[in-house]
Amino acid sequence: MSVIALVFMFAWMSRKNAGYPIGGSKAVVRLIVERFRALGGTLRLMAKADEILVENNVAVGVRLADGETIHADWVISAADGHATIYDLLGGKYRDEAIDQFYEKQQVFPSYLQVSIGVAQDLSAEPGLLSRCMTEPLRLDPETLLHDVPLRIFHYDPTFAPPGKTAVTAFLPTYNYAYWLDLERSDTKRYVAEKQRVAEAVIATLDRRMPGIRERIETIDVSTPASVVRFTGNWKGSMEGFLPTPGTGFGTRRQTLPGLGRFRMVGQWVQPGGGLPSGLMTARAAIRAICRNDHVPFVPKSASGVDQAA
């Protein structure tokens, strides 16, 4: 799958249909938020939803963790698919096909990310670098890594002050439960394990750039437990369902059996995940809602001129 993703990436970039935004994903999100608010949307942050409210098998709003109720004509969930179906809706709107898909379909692995702030200009280094380890790194009982992929953000001035560089190592792990259980049952060992992984990454980086260890100013380690805590992603998955020969990149249905005025969007209805899947499935959902409510779906072109969808 990584080879396919690489080929797609090169093709999109060659056609000027993809690239790297200065400021990273935050810059992309900022533009979406600005457009959303300009169209009259209201954005609520740090407000966890506990339940999708349903009346007579029609979604009518959400109840937040603090007890506040928000009513709506339609409910669109871009949240974790498993949590949406089995927690927010209590498992009331599903069928055997949904259960089988969530039980058997593969998901993208979770990951550990080691982020390092270095008091050094690393612009002479490649932006992407993979280094073999002197000894394999065992992340968990099921994951053994022989190399460390490094991303050196010297090409983005927003990631670090002048003369300094942000470096990350993205390490896939195939036993997310190991890290969740460790965080819950043994905090001291959990912290020690994060430090062990960070040390292995730093040692590998230091062999490439001798002396860099002494110039490291900050270190942060995210684990599958961090992913679950901050995003709620099922199994800590980085991008939802993994495309397989049986599913390909085909979109899953956005509705749930027996539930009206409700749509699901995002990486759990579009195998392959990523930001494009969120945008494409959201567009399809809005188009379907407009069709249902007899509202013209007429987006605007880049020039601001209305055009037929």
C-alpha positions in Angstrom: 0.0 0.0 0.0 2.9 2.4 0.7 4.1 2.0 -2.9 0.6 2.8 -4.3 0.4 5.9 -2.0 3.8 7.0 -3.3 2.8 6.6 -6.9 -0.4 8.6 -6.3 1.5 11.3 -4.5 4.0 11.8 -7.3 1.2 11.8 -9.9 -0.8 14.4 -8.0 2.2 16.6 -7.5 3.2 16.3 -11.1 -0.2 17.6 -12.2 0.0 20.4 -9.6 -3.0 18.9 -7.8 -1.1 18.3 -4.5 1.8 19.8 -2.6 3.0 20.7 0.9 1.3 23.7 2.6 3.7 25.9 4.6 2.4 25.6 8.1 1.4 22.0 7.7 -2.1 20.6 8.4 -2.8 23.6 10.6 -2.6 25.9 7.7 -5.1 23.8 5.7 -7.5 23.6 8.6 -7.3 27.4 9.2 -8.4 28.1 5.6 -11.4 25.7 6.0 -12.4 27.2 9.3 -12.2 30.7 7.8 -14.4 29.7 4.9 -16.9 27.9 7.1 -17.3 30.9 9.4 -17.6 33.3 6.4 -20.6 31.2 5.3 -22.2 31.6 8.7 -21.0 28.4 10.4 -20.4 28.2 14.1 -17.4 26.3 15.3 -17.3 24.8 18.8 -14.0 23.5 20.2 -13.2 21.4 23.2 -16.9 20.2 23.4 -17.1 16.4 23.5 -20.3 14.7 22.2 -21.6 11.9 24.4 -24.7 11.0 22.5 -26.5 11.5 19.2 -30.1 12.3 20.0 -32.8 10.4 18.2 -36.6 10.8 18.1 -38.8 8.4 16.1 -35.7 7.0 14.4 -34.6 10.5 13.2 -31.4 12.1 14.3 -32.3 15.5 15.9 -29.1 16.7 17.6 -26.3 15.8 20.1 -25.8 15.8 23.8 -22.4 17.1 25.0 -20.4 15.7 27.9 -21.4 18.7 30.0 -25.0 18.0 29.5 -25.7 20.7 26.9 -28.1 19.7 24.2 -27.7 21.0 20.6 -30.6 20.4 18.2 -30.2 20.1 14.5 -32.1 19.5 11.2 -29.4 17.0 10.2 -26.6 15.3 12.1 -23.3 14.6 10.3 -20.7 12.6 12.1 -17.0 13.0 11.1 -16.0 11.3 14.3 -14.6 7.8 14.8 -16.9 5.3 13.0 -16.9 2.7 15.6 -17.6 5.2 18.4 -20.4 6.8 16.3 -22.2 3.5 15.7 -21.7 1.6 18.9 -21.3 4.4 21.5 -22.9 7.7 20.4 -25.9 5.7 18.9 -25.7 2.8 21.4 -25.5 0.2 18.6 -29.2 0.6 17.8 -28.7 1.4 14.1 -26.5 -1.3 12.5 -26.9 -4.6 10.7 -24.9 -7.8 10.2 -23.0 -6.3 7.3 -21.8 -3.4 9.5 -20.9 -5.7 12.4 -19.0 -8.0 10.0 -17.1 -5.1 8.4 -15.9 -3.7 11.8 -15.1 -7.1 13.0 -13.0 -8.3 10.1 -11.9 -5.4 8.0 -8.2 -4.4 8.5 -7.4 -0.9 9.7 -4.3 1.2 9.3 -1.9 0.6 12.2 -1.4 3.0 15.1 1.9 4.7 15.7 4.4 6.2 18.0 5.8 9.6 17.0 9.0 10.9 18.5 9.2 14.7 18.0 12.5 16.4 18.7 13.5 20.1 18.7 17.1 20.7 17.8 19.1 23.9 18.3 20.8 23.5 14.9 20.1 24.4 11.3 19.7 21.1 9.5 19.0 22.5 6.0 21.9 20.5 4.5 20.0 17.3 5.3 17.3 15.7 3.2 13.7 16.5 4.2 13.0 12.8 4.4 15.5 10.3 5.7 15.5 6.6 6.7 18.2 5.2 8.8 19.0 1.6 9.6 19.4 0.7 13.3 22.4 -1.0 14.7 20.0 -3.3 16.6 16.2 -3.8 15.8 13.9 -1.8 17.9 11.0 -3.7 19.6 8.2 -1.2 20.0 5.8 -3.8 21.5 5.4 -7.6 21.6 4.3 -7.7 17.9 6.3 -4.9 16.3 10.1 -5.1 15.5 11.6 -2.2 13.5 14.9 -2.3 11.6 15.0 1.3 10.4 13.8 4.7 11.6 12.1 7.1 9.1 12.9 10.7 9.9 11.2 13.9 8.8 13.4 17.0 9.0 11.2 20.1 8.8 13.9 22.6 7.5 11.6 23.3 4.5 8.9 24.8 6.7 10.0 28.0 8.7 6.9 27.9 10.8 8.0 24.7 12.7 11.0 26.2 14.5 12.7 29.5 15.1 15.7 30.5 12.9 18.7 28.3 13.4 16.6 25.5 14.9 14.9 22.5 13.4 12.0 20.2 14.2 12.6 16.5 13.6 10.0 13.7 13.8 10.2 9.9 13.7 6.9 8.1 12.7 6.9 4.5 14.0 4.0 2.2 13.1 3.0 -0.2 15.9 0.8 -3.4 15.4 -0.2 -3.8 19.0 -2.0 -0.6 20.0 -3.5 -2.4 23.1 -0.1 -2.9 24.6 0.3 0.9 25.0 -3.3 1.5 26.1 -3.0 -1.2 28.8 0.4 0.1 29.9 -0.8 3.7 30.3 -3.8 2.5 32.4 -2.0 -0.1 34.6 1.6 1.1 35.0 2.2 4.8 34.4 5.8 4.6 35.5 6.6 1.9 33.1 4.6 3.6 30.4 6.8 6.7 30.7 10.0 4.6 30.8 8.9 2.8 27.6 8.4 6.2 25.8 11.9 7.2 27.0 13.3 4.0 25.7 11.9 4.5 22.2 13.0 8.2 22.2 16.5 7.2 23.1 16.7 4.6 20.3 15.6 7.3 17.8 18.1 9.9 19.2 20.9 7.3 19.1 20.2 6.6 15.4 20.0 10.4 14.6 23.3 11.0 16.5 25.1 8.4 14.4 24.0 10.3 11.3 24.9 13.7 12.8 27.5 13.2 15.5 27.0 15.6 18.5 23.4 16.4 17.7 22.3 14.8 21.0 23.8 17.7 23.0 21.8 20.2 20.9 18.4 18.6 21.5 16.2 21.1 23.5 12.9 19.3 23.7 11.5 15.8 23.2 7.9 14.6 23.0 6.6 11.1 22.4 3.1 10.3 21.3 1.8 6.7 21.5 -1.4 4.9 20.5 -2.7 5.8 23.9 -2.2 9.5 23.0 -4.0 8.9 19.7 -7.0 7.4 21.4 -7.1 10.0 24.1 -6.9 13.0 21.7 -8.8 11.7 18.7 -10.9 8.7 19.8 -9.8 6.7 16.8 -10.7 3.1 17.0 -7.7 1.0 17.7 -5.6 4.1 17.6 -5.7 3.8 13.8 -4.0 6.6 11.9 -6.3 6.6 8.8 -9.3 4.3 9.4 -9.9 1.3 7.2 -7.1 -0.1 5.1 -7.9 -0.6 1.4 -7.8 -4.3 0.5 -8.3 -6.2 -2.7 -11.9 -6.8 -1.6 -12.8 -3.2 -0.8 -10.4 -1.1 -2.9 -10.9 2.6 -2.3 -14.7 2.3 -2.7 -16.8 4.5 -0.4 -18.9 2.8 2.3 -22.5 3.9 2.7 -22.9 7.2 4.6 -26.3 6.2 6.2 -27.2 3.8 8.9 -30.1 1.3 8.6 -33.3 2.7 10.1 -31.9 6.2 11.0 -33.1 9.3 9.2 -31.5 12.7 8.7 -28.1 11.4 9.5 -24.8 11.0 7.6 -21.3 9.7 8.3 -18.3 11.2 6.6 -14.5 10.9 6.8 -11.9 8.1 6.9 -14.4 5.5 8.3 -16.5 5.6 5.2 -13.7 6.0 2.7 -10.9 3.4 2.9 -7.6 5.0 2.4 -8.2 7.8 4.9 -6.5 11.2 4.8 -7.7 14.7 4.3 -9.0 14.1 0.8 -11.4 11.4 1.9 -12.8 13.8 4.5 -13.5 16.5 1.9 -14.9 14.1 -0.7 -17.3 12.3 1.6 -18.4 15.6 3.2 -19.2 17.0 -0.3 -21.2 13.9 -1.1 -23.1 14.1 2.2 -24.0 17.8 1.6 -25.1 17.0 -1.9 -27.4 14.2 -0.7 -28.8 16.5 2.0 -29.5 19.2 -0.5 -31.2 16.7 -2.8 -33.4 15.4 0.1 -34.4 18.9 1.2 -34.9 20.2 -2.3 -32.1 22.8 -2.0 -30.0 23.6 -5.1 -26.4 22.4 -4.7 -24.5 25.1 -6.6 -20.9 25.5 -5.4 -18.8 28.5 -6.4 -15.7 28.3 -8.6 -12.4 29.7 -7.5 -13.3 33.0 -9.1 -16.5 33.2 -7.0 -18.8 32.7 -9.9 -21.7 30.2 -9.3 -21.4 27.1 -11.4 -23.6 24.0 -11.7 -22.5 21.1 -9.6 
